[in-house]
Amino acid sequence: MNTNDPFSTVRVPVDPDLATAASAAPDPDPRQGWYPELYATLHGLMRRHLDALPGYFVLTGLDHLSERQARDFTVAVSRMAGDLLPQDGHGRCCAT
């Protein structure tokens, strides 16, 4: 871990072409050509970082996306991750 950057061990660059493709499809379809690669990457990160410690990871390399594309990318990746459970600041589930 870089002592100047506490997130250095969990920063993961996203291939620019994959990020651009995902940003164009906020409702991703597994039949899209880019989907399998991004899905495999995302789920590998989830197993490695979410199912174990530290419980988070940071996707990087998205600077080429416009603000709208970045939002759509976030929606697409969130949907690919599965159902998200609302939590409070202590990690406890909140009523929906």
Beta strands, then each sheet from edge to edge (+ up, - down):
strand 1: 11-13
strand 2: 58-60
sheet 1: 1+ 2+
end
